[in-house]
Amino acid sequence: MNQAIQFPDREDWDEIRQAVCFPVIVNGFQLTCGITRKALCQRFGEGEPLVLFRANRWDLEDQAQELLEDHQEDEQGWVWLS
């Protein structure tokens, strides 16, 4: 694991974005990652978004790390998982 990328356990549900959002610290800077309810359900089946996220946290953090390493942040500095 790259020690420069850390995922604190502080995910939350964003009603406006209809997404689970979670922080990531990269070299001391905090960014935000997100995955929509639709993407979670497509990947892991129907269910409560936060429950699906928590049950699959390791896989989602691995994907987020790959996206961060490939510099896939959007113009607001967010990383969106699909």
Secondary structure, DSSP 8 states (H G I E B T S, - for coil): --TTEE--S--EEETTTTEEEEEEEETTEEEEEEEEHHHHHHHH-SS-HHHHHHHTHHHHHHHHHHHHHTT---TTSEEEE-
